[in-house]
């Protein structure tokens, strides 16, 4: 018998992360619906409540991207649970969430696809070589987190400049300033 919780794992993760982030941001369901509409994905408050109560079971890719923009996170943050968790990509294929994150970014194949020479990255230039040791994996995750911060800053800047959503500028640390000056921002 198929376990519907396993089958719906990616969507259940998106919805639970959406609700947690909405709450962390102090947004009401109405506030999230308004932020989604400003981001170009017209939502009524009922869409948010139906998702959070399980009466609606899915979001489109455009809605996923809109949620990420409205909540100021990357789409991966919505798709993946904590990195230590086991994640069901399909009902019969599970892998550690950290490995799924690497797969989604074209860094490594899923465990069932471990023949590295048969894994073709479709976005050349975006991927790093796959880490081979725990230390390399730690460094790769640090690089990915840095890239995620850069992408989030760029997304925030575009959203502000286009007038979709206005957020207060986040306080910067000396480390952030150093990162930005290294990149020529």
Secondary structure, DSSP 4 states (H G I P E B T S, - for coil): ---HHHHTHHHHHHHHHHHHHHHHTT--HHHHHHHHHHTT----HHHHHHHHHTSS----HHHHHHHHHHHTS-HHHHH---TTSEEEEETTEEEEHHHHHHHHTTSS--GGG--GGG---SSTTTPPPPP-SHHHHHHHHHHHHHHHHHHHHHHHHHHHHTTS---PPPPPPHHHHHHHHHHT-
